[in-house]
Amino acid sequence: MHPVKSPENDDQYEQRHSDCVNALDGKVQQLFEEAFRAGWAREETAQALLEIVAGSASAISDRRTTFEI
């Protein structure tokens, strides 16, 4: 498995979000394939990943709110 590609530079730049999506897409597709081969349906895998991402996003948001107070 290849490592996730780094951003072009440490600063913000116009296509940074798009670059991040592209860097992670292959890993997500690979995860779907591994889950499918392990016996999980694509739909339940997608739902599980959505829950994981939502939980991670919530935790990140909570930490930002805590530090801003």
PyMOL Python script that loads the backbone (N, CA, C, O; Angstrom):
from pymol import cmd

cmd.read_pdbstr("""\
ATOM      1  N   MET A   1       0.837  -1.167   0.000  1.00  0.00           N
ATOM      2  CA  MET A   1       0.000   0.000   0.000  1.00  0.00           C
ATOM      3  C   MET A   1       0.892   1.244   0.000  1.00  0.00           C
ATOM      4  O   MET A   1       1.857   1.326   0.761  1.00  0.00           O
ATOM      5  N   HIS A   2       0.566   2.195  -0.848  1.00  0.00           N
ATOM      6  CA  HIS A   2       1.340   3.426  -0.955  1.00  0.00           C
ATOM      7  C   HIS A   2       0.956   4.395   0.158  1.00  0.00           C
ATOM      8  O   HIS A   2      -0.186   4.392   0.617  1.00  0.00           O
ATOM      9  N   PRO A   3       1.905   5.225   0.592  1.00  0.00           N
ATOM     10  CA  PRO A   3       1.578   6.218   1.622  1.00  0.00           C
ATOM     11  C   PRO A   3       0.666   7.306   1.053  1.00  0.00           C
ATOM     12  O   PRO A   3       0.585   7.494  -0.161  1.00  0.00           O
ATOM     13  N   VAL A   4      -0.010   8.007   1.940  1.00  0.00           N
ATOM     14  CA  VAL A   4      -0.851   9.130   1.525  1.00  0.00           C
ATOM     15  C   VAL A   4       0.066  10.246   1.039  1.00  0.00           C
ATOM     16  O   VAL A   4       1.048  10.587   1.698  1.00  0.00           O
ATOM     17  N   LYS A   5      -0.265  10.812  -0.124  1.00  0.00           N
ATOM     18  CA  LYS A   5       0.530  11.892  -0.702  1.00  0.00           C
ATOM     19  C   LYS A   5       0.419  13.142   0.170  1.00  0.00           C
ATOM     20  O   LYS A   5      -0.667  13.484   0.638  1.00  0.00           O
ATOM     21  N   SER A   6       1.529  13.810   0.383  1.00  0.00           N
ATOM     22  CA  SER A   6       1.573  15.044   1.175  1.00  0.00           C
ATOM     23  C   SER A   6       1.033  16.219   0.368  1.00  0.00           C
ATOM     24  O   SER A   6       1.004  16.172  -0.862  1.00  0.00           O
ATOM     25  N   PRO A   7       0.602  17.283   1.065  1.00  0.00           N
ATOM     26  CA  PRO A   7       0.193  18.489   0.342  1.00  0.00           C
ATOM     27  C   PRO A   7       1.396  19.104  -0.370  1.00  0.00           C
ATOM     28  O   PRO A   7       2.543  18.818  -0.028  1.00  0.00           O
ATOM     29  N   GLU A   8       1.123  19.952  -1.364  1.00  0.00           N
ATOM     30  CA  GLU A   8       2.200  20.587  -2.124  1.00  0.00           C
ATOM     31  C   GLU A   8       3.134  21.393  -1.226  1.00  0.00           C
ATOM     32  O   GLU A   8       4.346  21.422  -1.439  1.00  0.00           O
ATOM     33  N   ASN A   9       2.549  22.051  -0.211  1.00  0.00           N
ATOM     34  CA  ASN A   9       3.351  22.802   0.757  1.00  0.00           C
ATOM     35  C   ASN A   9       2.556  22.933   2.049  1.00  0.00           C
ATOM     36  O   ASN A   9       1.387  22.551   2.110  1.00  0.00           O
ATOM     37  N   ASP A  10       3.192  23.472   3.073  1.00  0.00           N
ATOM     38  CA  ASP A  10       2.547  23.572   4.381  1.00  0.00           C
ATOM     39  C   ASP A  10       1.512  24.687   4.460  1.00  0.00           C
ATOM     40  O   ASP A  10       0.659  24.678   5.348  1.00  0.00           O
ATOM     41  N   ASP A  11       1.579  25.633   3.553  1.00  0.00           N
ATOM     42  CA  ASP A  11       0.647  26.761   3.556  1.00  0.00           C
ATOM     43  C   ASP A  11      -0.671  26.381   2.895  1.00  0.00           C
ATOM     44  O   ASP A  11      -0.768  25.362   2.211  1.00  0.00           O
ATOM     45  N   GLN A  12      -1.674  27.212   3.107  1.00  0.00           N
ATOM     46  CA  GLN A  12      -2.946  27.029   2.406  1.00  0.00           C
ATOM     47  C   GLN A  12      -2.741  27.420   0.942  1.00  0.00           C
ATOM     48  O   GLN A  12      -2.037  28.386   0.647  1.00  0.00           O
ATOM     49  N   TYR A  13      -3.347  26.681   0.041  1.00  0.00           N
ATOM     50  CA  TYR A  13      -3.300  27.017  -1.374  1.00  0.00           C
ATOM     51  C   TYR A  13      -4.627  26.608  -1.993  1.00  0.00           C
ATOM     52  O   TYR A  13      -5.373  25.821  -1.410  1.00  0.00           O
ATOM     53  N   GLU A  14      -4.919  27.138  -3.163  1.00  0.00           N
ATOM     54  CA  GLU A  14      -6.245  27.034  -3.768  1.00  0.00           C
ATOM     55  C   GLU A  14      -6.758  25.604  -3.877  1.00  0.00           C
ATOM     56  O   GLU A  14      -7.932  25.360  -3.599  1.00  0.00           O
ATOM     57  N   GLN A  15      -5.940  24.677  -4.263  1.00  0.00           N
ATOM     58  CA  GLN A  15      -6.407  23.310  -4.504  1.00  0.00           C
ATOM     59  C   GLN A  15      -6.090  22.349  -3.359  1.00  0.00           C
ATOM     60  O   GLN A  15      -6.114  21.134  -3.554  1.00  0.00           O
ATOM     61  N   ARG A  16      -5.795  22.866  -2.184  1.00  0.00           N
ATOM     62  CA  ARG A  16      -5.393  22.011  -1.063  1.00  0.00           C
ATOM     63  C   ARG A  16      -6.483  20.999  -0.709  1.00  0.00           C
ATOM     64  O   ARG A  16      -6.192  19.820  -0.509  1.00  0.00           O
ATOM     65  N   HIS A  17      -7.741  21.455  -0.629  1.00  0.00           N
ATOM     66  CA  HIS A  17      -8.838  20.537  -0.295  1.00  0.00           C
ATOM     67  C   HIS A  17      -8.952  19.432  -1.347  1.00  0.00           C
ATOM     68  O   HIS A  17      -9.075  18.255  -1.010  1.00  0.00           O
ATOM     69  N   SER A  18      -8.913  19.816  -2.604  1.00  0.00           N
ATOM     70  CA  SER A  18      -8.995  18.844  -3.700  1.00  0.00           C
ATOM     71  C   SER A  18      -7.826  17.859  -3.648  1.00  0.00           C
ATOM     72  O   SER A  18      -8.012  16.663  -3.872  1.00  0.00           O
ATOM     73  N   ASP A  19      -6.638  18.352  -3.357  1.00  0.00           N
ATOM     74  CA  ASP A  19      -5.475  17.476  -3.235  1.00  0.00           C
ATOM     75  C   ASP A  19      -5.655  16.480  -2.093  1.00  0.00           C
ATOM     76  O   ASP A  19      -5.270  15.316  -2.213  1.00  0.00           O
ATOM     77  N   CYS A  20      -6.240  16.936  -0.986  1.00  0.00           N
ATOM     78  CA  CYS A  20      -6.479  16.049   0.155  1.00  0.00           C
ATOM     79  C   CYS A  20      -7.479  14.957  -0.224  1.00  0.00           C
ATOM     80  O   CYS A  20      -7.276  13.784   0.088  1.00  0.00           O
ATOM     81  N   VAL A  21      -8.556  15.352  -0.895  1.00  0.00           N
ATOM     82  CA  VAL A  21      -9.557  14.371  -1.340  1.00  0.00           C
ATOM     83  C   VAL A  21      -8.902  13.327  -2.235  1.00  0.00           C
ATOM     84  O   VAL A  21      -9.104  12.127  -2.048  1.00  0.00           O
ATOM     85  N   ASN A  22      -8.126  13.779  -3.193  1.00  0.00           N
ATOM     86  CA  ASN A  22      -7.461  12.849  -4.108  1.00  0.00           C
ATOM     87  C   ASN A  22      -6.463  11.950  -3.384  1.00  0.00           C
ATOM     88  O   ASN A  22      -6.336  10.772  -3.718  1.00  0.00           O
ATOM     89  N   ALA A  23      -5.760  12.492  -2.402  1.00  0.00           N
ATOM     90  CA  ALA A  23      -4.777  11.707  -1.658  1.00  0.00           C
ATOM     91  C   ALA A  23      -5.445  10.604  -0.840  1.00  0.00           C
ATOM     92  O   ALA A  23      -4.884   9.520  -0.687  1.00  0.00           O
ATOM     93  N   LEU A  24      -6.638  10.874  -0.317  1.00  0.00           N
ATOM     94  CA  LEU A  24      -7.325   9.903   0.538  1.00  0.00           C
ATOM     95  C   LEU A  24      -8.232   8.944  -0.229  1.00  0.00           C
ATOM     96  O   LEU A  24      -8.545   7.862   0.267  1.00  0.00           O
ATOM     97  N   ASP A  25      -8.653   9.326  -1.417  1.00  0.00           N
ATOM     98  CA  ASP A  25      -9.623   8.528  -2.170  1.00  0.00           C
ATOM     99  C   ASP A  25      -9.156   7.094  -2.399  1.00  0.00           C
ATOM    100  O   ASP A  25      -9.924   6.155  -2.188  1.00  0.00           O
ATOM    101  N   GLY A  26      -7.931   6.916  -2.819  1.00  0.00           N
ATOM    102  CA  GLY A  26      -7.424   5.568  -3.072  1.00  0.00           C
ATOM    103  C   GLY A  26      -7.424   4.702  -1.822  1.00  0.00           C
ATOM    104  O   GLY A  26      -7.721   3.509  -1.885  1.00  0.00           O
ATOM    105  N   LYS A  27      -7.092   5.305  -0.689  1.00  0.00           N
ATOM    106  CA  LYS A  27      -7.093   4.574   0.580  1.00  0.00           C
ATOM    107  C   LYS A  27      -8.507   4.150   0.955  1.00  0.00           C
ATOM    108  O   LYS A  27      -8.720   3.030   1.421  1.00  0.00           O
ATOM    109  N   VAL A  28      -9.466   5.037   0.756  1.00  0.00           N
ATOM    110  CA  VAL A  28     -10.860   4.713   1.075  1.00  0.00           C
ATOM    111  C   VAL A  28     -11.351   3.594   0.164  1.00  0.00           C
ATOM    112  O   VAL A  28     -12.012   2.665   0.626  1.00  0.00           O
ATOM    113  N   GLN A  29     -11.034   3.676  -1.125  1.00  0.00           N
ATOM    114  CA  GLN A  29     -11.444   2.623  -2.056  1.00  0.00           C
ATOM    115  C   GLN A  29     -10.812   1.289  -1.670  1.00  0.00           C
ATOM    116  O   GLN A  29     -11.457   0.244  -1.758  1.00  0.00           O
ATOM    117  N   GLN A  30      -9.564   1.326  -1.248  1.00  0.00           N
ATOM    118  CA  GLN A  30      -8.890   0.101  -0.817  1.00  0.00           C
ATOM    119  C   GLN A  30      -9.568  -0.462   0.431  1.00  0.00           C
ATOM    120  O   GLN A  30      -9.731  -1.676   0.552  1.00  0.00           O
ATOM    121  N   LEU A  31      -9.960   0.399   1.345  1.00  0.00           N
ATOM    122  CA  LEU A  31     -10.656  -0.039   2.551  1.00  0.00           C
ATOM    123  C   LEU A  31     -11.988  -0.692   2.197  1.00  0.00           C
ATOM    124  O   LEU A  31     -12.351  -1.714   2.779  1.00  0.00           O
ATOM    125  N   PHE A  32     -12.720  -0.106   1.244  1.00  0.00           N
ATOM    126  CA  PHE A  32     -13.972  -0.710   0.776  1.00  0.00           C
ATOM    127  C   PHE A  32     -13.720  -2.107   0.224  1.00  0.00           C
ATOM    128  O   PHE A  32     -14.459  -3.041   0.534  1.00  0.00           O
ATOM    129  N   GLU A  33     -12.690  -2.250  -0.582  1.00  0.00           N
ATOM    130  CA  GLU A  33     -12.384  -3.549  -1.182  1.00  0.00           C
ATOM    131  C   GLU A  33     -12.004  -4.580  -0.119  1.00  0.00           C
ATOM    132  O   GLU A  33     -12.434  -5.732  -0.186  1.00  0.00           O
ATOM    133  N   GLU A  34     -11.206  -4.169   0.852  1.00  0.00           N
ATOM    134  CA  GLU A  34     -10.818  -5.091   1.919  1.00  0.00           C
ATOM    135  C   GLU A  34     -12.029  -5.515   2.740  1.00  0.00           C
ATOM    136  O   GLU A  34     -12.158  -6.687   3.094  1.00  0.00           O
ATOM    137  N   ALA A  35     -12.914  -4.577   3.044  1.00  0.00           N
ATOM    138  CA  ALA A  35     -14.127  -4.901   3.808  1.00  0.00           C
ATOM    139  C   ALA A  35     -15.017  -5.848   3.005  1.00  0.00           C
ATOM    140  O   ALA A  35     -15.586  -6.788   3.560  1.00  0.00           O
ATOM    141  N   PHE A  36     -15.139  -5.601   1.704  1.00  0.00           N
ATOM    142  CA  PHE A  36     -15.959  -6.451   0.835  1.00  0.00           C
ATOM    143  C   PHE A  36     -15.399  -7.871   0.800  1.00  0.00           C
ATOM    144  O   PHE A  36     -16.148  -8.842   0.904  1.00  0.00           O
ATOM    145  N   ARG A  37     -14.081  -7.987   0.654  1.00  0.00           N
ATOM    146  CA  ARG A  37     -13.453  -9.314   0.640  1.00  0.00           C
ATOM    147  C   ARG A  37     -13.606 -10.026   1.984  1.00  0.00           C
ATOM    148  O   ARG A  37     -13.613 -11.256   2.042  1.00  0.00           O
ATOM    149  N   ALA A  38     -13.727  -9.258   3.053  1.00  0.00           N
ATOM    150  CA  ALA A  38     -13.904  -9.843   4.385  1.00  0.00           C
ATOM    151  C   ALA A  38     -15.352 -10.242   4.649  1.00  0.00           C
ATOM    152  O   ALA A  38     -15.648 -10.862   5.670  1.00  0.00           O
ATOM    153  N   GLY A  39     -16.261  -9.888   3.730  1.00  0.00           N
ATOM    154  CA  GLY A  39     -17.650 -10.298   3.879  1.00  0.00           C
ATOM    155  C   GLY A  39     -18.635  -9.195   4.208  1.00  0.00           C
ATOM    156  O   GLY A  39     -19.822  -9.465   4.391  1.00  0.00           O
ATOM    157  N   TRP A  40     -18.169  -7.958   4.288  1.00  0.00           N
ATOM    158  CA  TRP A  40     -19.065  -6.843   4.577  1.00  0.00           C
ATOM    159  C   TRP A  40     -19.647  -6.298   3.282  1.00  0.00           C
ATOM    160  O   TRP A  40     -18.936  -6.152   2.287  1.00  0.00           O
ATOM    161  N   ALA A  41     -20.945  -5.996   3.296  1.00  0.00           N
ATOM    162  CA  ALA A  41     -21.590  -5.401   2.122  1.00  0.00           C
ATOM    163  C   ALA A  41     -21.106  -3.960   1.961  1.00  0.00           C
ATOM    164  O   ALA A  41     -20.774  -3.293   2.941  1.00  0.00           O
ATOM    165  N   ARG A  42     -21.070  -3.494   0.727  1.00  0.00           N
ATOM    166  CA  ARG A  42     -20.615  -2.123   0.464  1.00  0.00           C
ATOM    167  C   ARG A  42     -21.482  -1.093   1.190  1.00  0.00           C
ATOM    168  O   ARG A  42     -20.975  -0.090   1.693  1.00  0.00           O
ATOM    169  N   GLU A  43     -22.792  -1.349   1.240  1.00  0.00           N
ATOM    170  CA  GLU A  43     -23.701  -0.403   1.894  1.00  0.00           C
ATOM    171  C   GLU A  43     -23.403  -0.297   3.385  1.00  0.00           C
ATOM    172  O   GLU A  43     -23.360   0.805   3.932  1.00  0.00           O
ATOM    173  N   GLU A  44     -23.197  -1.439   4.050  1.00  0.00           N
ATOM    174  CA  GLU A  44     -22.922  -1.372   5.488  1.00  0.00           C
ATOM    175  C   GLU A  44     -21.535  -0.811   5.757  1.00  0.00           C
ATOM    176  O   GLU A  44     -21.313  -0.157   6.777  1.00  0.00           O
ATOM    177  N   THR A  45     -20.605  -1.064   4.848  1.00  0.00           N
ATOM    178  CA  THR A  45     -19.277  -0.474   4.982  1.00  0.00           C
ATOM    179  C   THR A  45     -19.367   1.041   4.859  1.00  0.00           C
ATOM    180  O   THR A  45     -18.756   1.771   5.640  1.00  0.00           O
ATOM    181  N   ALA A  46     -20.126   1.510   3.880  1.00  0.00           N
ATOM    182  CA  ALA A  46     -20.298   2.955   3.699  1.00  0.00           C
ATOM    183  C   ALA A  46     -20.928   3.580   4.938  1.00  0.00           C
ATOM    184  O   ALA A  46     -20.482   4.631   5.398  1.00  0.00           O
ATOM    185  N   GLN A  47     -21.957   2.943   5.479  1.00  0.00           N
ATOM    186  CA  GLN A  47     -22.620   3.469   6.672  1.00  0.00           C
ATOM    187  C   GLN A  47     -21.656   3.503   7.856  1.00  0.00           C
ATOM    188  O   GLN A  47     -21.625   4.478   8.606  1.00  0.00           O
ATOM    189  N   ALA A  48     -20.878   2.450   8.023  1.00  0.00           N
ATOM    190  CA  ALA A  48     -19.910   2.408   9.118  1.00  0.00           C
ATOM    191  C   ALA A  48     -18.870   3.519   8.973  1.00  0.00           C
ATOM    192  O   ALA A  48     -18.519   4.181   9.950  1.00  0.00           O
ATOM    193  N   LEU A  49     -18.385   3.715   7.755  1.00  0.00           N
ATOM    194  CA  LEU A  49     -17.397   4.771   7.532  1.00  0.00           C
ATOM    195  C   LEU A  49     -17.987   6.150   7.788  1.00  0.00           C
ATOM    196  O   LEU A  49     -17.316   7.022   8.340  1.00  0.00           O
ATOM    197  N   LEU A  50     -19.244   6.352   7.388  1.00  0.00           N
ATOM    198  CA  LEU A  50     -19.903   7.636   7.666  1.00  0.00           C
ATOM    199  C   LEU A  50     -19.984   7.892   9.167  1.00  0.00           C
ATOM    200  O   LEU A  50     -19.745   9.011   9.620  1.00  0.00           O
ATOM    201  N   GLU A  51     -20.319   6.866   9.932  1.00  0.00           N
ATOM    202  CA  GLU A  51     -20.394   7.015  11.388  1.00  0.00           C
ATOM    203  C   GLU A  51     -19.023   7.336  11.982  1.00  0.00           C
ATOM    204  O   GLU A  51     -18.904   8.182  12.868  1.00  0.00           O
ATOM    205  N   ILE A  52     -17.998   6.658  11.491  1.00  0.00           N
ATOM    206  CA  ILE A  52     -16.640   6.902  11.987  1.00  0.00           C
ATOM    207  C   ILE A  52     -16.207   8.329  11.668  1.00  0.00           C
ATOM    208  O   ILE A  52     -15.668   9.027  12.527  1.00  0.00           O
ATOM    209  N   VAL A  53     -16.443   8.756  10.433  1.00  0.00           N
ATOM    210  CA  VAL A  53     -16.057  10.106  10.020  1.00  0.00           C
ATOM    211  C   VAL A  53     -16.838  11.157  10.802  1.00  0.00           C
ATOM    212  O   VAL A  53     -16.268  12.159  11.234  1.00  0.00           O
ATOM    213  N   ALA A  54     -18.139  10.936  10.987  1.00  0.00           N
ATOM    214  CA  ALA A  54     -18.951  11.888  11.751  1.00  0.00           C
ATOM    215  C   ALA A  54     -18.439  11.992  13.185  1.00  0.00           C
ATOM    216  O   ALA A  54     -18.363  13.088  13.740  1.00  0.00           O
ATOM    217  N   GLY A  55     -18.092  10.870  13.778  1.00  0.00           N
ATOM    218  CA  GLY A  55     -17.549  10.888  15.134  1.00  0.00           C
ATOM    219  C   GLY A  55     -16.222  11.625  15.209  1.00  0.00           C
ATOM    220  O   GLY A  55     -15.981  12.386  16.146  1.00  0.00           O
ATOM    221  N   SER A  56     -15.371  11.403  14.234  1.00  0.00           N
ATOM    222  CA  SER A  56     -14.080  12.090  14.203  1.00  0.00           C
ATOM    223  C   SER A  56     -14.265  13.587  13.995  1.00  0.00           C
ATOM    224  O   SER A  56     -13.599  14.392  14.645  1.00  0.00           O
ATOM    225  N   ALA A  57     -15.166  13.962  13.090  1.00  0.00           N
ATOM    226  CA  ALA A  57     -15.434  15.377  12.832  1.00  0.00           C
ATOM    227  C   ALA A  57     -15.994  16.051  14.077  1.00  0.00           C
ATOM    228  O   ALA A  57     -15.632  17.186  14.389  1.00  0.00           O
ATOM    229  N   SER A  58     -16.871  15.359  14.785  1.00  0.00           N
ATOM    230  CA  SER A  58     -17.447  15.903  16.012  1.00  0.00           C
ATOM    231  C   SER A  58     -16.370  16.108  17.071  1.00  0.00           C
ATOM    232  O   SER A  58     -16.357  17.130  17.756  1.00  0.00           O
ATOM    233  N   ALA A  59     -15.474  15.148  17.206  1.00  0.00           N
ATOM    234  CA  ALA A  59     -14.389  15.266  18.185  1.00  0.00           C
ATOM    235  C   ALA A  59     -13.470  16.432  17.843  1.00  0.00           C
ATOM    236  O   ALA A  59     -13.035  17.163  18.733  1.00  0.00           O
ATOM    237  N   ILE A  60     -13.175  16.608  16.568  1.00  0.00           N
ATOM    238  CA  ILE A  60     -12.332  17.726  16.137  1.00  0.00           C
ATOM    239  C   ILE A  60     -13.034  19.044  16.434  1.00  0.00           C
ATOM    240  O   ILE A  60     -12.416  19.983  16.935  1.00  0.00           O
ATOM    241  N   SER A  61     -14.319  19.113  16.127  1.00  0.00           N
ATOM    242  CA  SER A  61     -15.099  20.318  16.389  1.00  0.00           C
ATOM    243  C   SER A  61     -15.146  20.623  17.881  1.00  0.00           C
ATOM    244  O   SER A  61     -15.009  21.777  18.288  1.00  0.00           O
ATOM    245  N   ASP A  62     -15.338  19.588  18.696  1.00  0.00           N
ATOM    246  CA  ASP A  62     -15.373  19.773  20.152  1.00  0.00           C
ATOM    247  C   ASP A  62     -14.043  20.314  20.666  1.00  0.00           C
ATOM    248  O   ASP A  62     -14.024  21.188  21.532  1.00  0.00           O
ATOM    249  N   ARG A  63     -12.937  19.806  20.144  1.00  0.00           N
ATOM    250  CA  ARG A  63     -11.622  20.285  20.576  1.00  0.00           C
ATOM    251  C   ARG A  63     -11.416  21.735  20.181  1.00  0.00           C
ATOM    252  O   ARG A  63     -10.864  22.513  20.959  1.00  0.00           O
ATOM    253  N   ARG A  64     -11.854  22.117  18.973  1.00  0.00           N
ATOM    254  CA  ARG A  64     -11.720  23.509  18.540  1.00  0.00           C
ATOM    255  C   ARG A  64     -12.528  24.421  19.445  1.00  0.00           C
ATOM    256  O   ARG A  64     -12.048  25.476  19.858  1.00  0.00           O
ATOM    257  N   THR A  65     -13.752  24.019  19.755  1.00  0.00           N
ATOM    258  CA  THR A  65     -14.613  24.814  20.624  1.00  0.00           C
ATOM    259  C   THR A  65     -13.983  24.958  22.002  1.00  0.00           C
ATOM    260  O   THR A  65     -14.011  26.043  22.584  1.00  0.00           O
ATOM    261  N   THR A  66     -13.421  23.891  22.523  1.00  0.00           N
ATOM    262  CA  THR A  66     -12.787  23.921  23.843  1.00  0.00           C
ATOM    263  C   THR A  66     -11.624  24.903  23.866  1.00  0.00           C
ATOM    264  O   THR A  66     -11.466  25.653  24.829  1.00  0.00           O
ATOM    265  N   PHE A  67     -10.809  24.905  22.814  1.00  0.00           N
ATOM    266  CA  PHE A  67      -9.649  25.787  22.779  1.00  0.00           C
ATOM    267  C   PHE A  67     -10.025  27.235  22.500  1.00  0.00           C
ATOM    268  O   PHE A  67      -9.258  28.139  22.831  1.00  0.00           O
ATOM    269  N   GLU A  68     -11.184  27.477  21.902  1.00  0.00           N
ATOM    270  CA  GLU A  68     -11.605  28.840  21.585  1.00  0.00           C
ATOM    271  C   GLU A  68     -12.258  29.535  22.770  1.00  0.00           C
ATOM    272  O   GLU A  68     -12.367  30.761  22.786  1.00  0.00           O
ATOM    273  N   ILE A  69     -12.691  28.765  23.758  1.00  0.00           N
ATOM    274  CA  ILE A  69     -13.399  29.359  24.903  1.00  0.00           C
ATOM    275  C   ILE A  69     -12.443  30.096  25.808  1.00  0.00           C
ATOM    276  O   ILE A  69     -12.861  30.658  26.821  1.00  0.00           O
TER     277      ILE A  69
END
""", "prot")
cmd.dss("prot")
cmd.show_as("cartoon", "prot")
cmd.util.cbc("prot")
cmd.orient("prot")
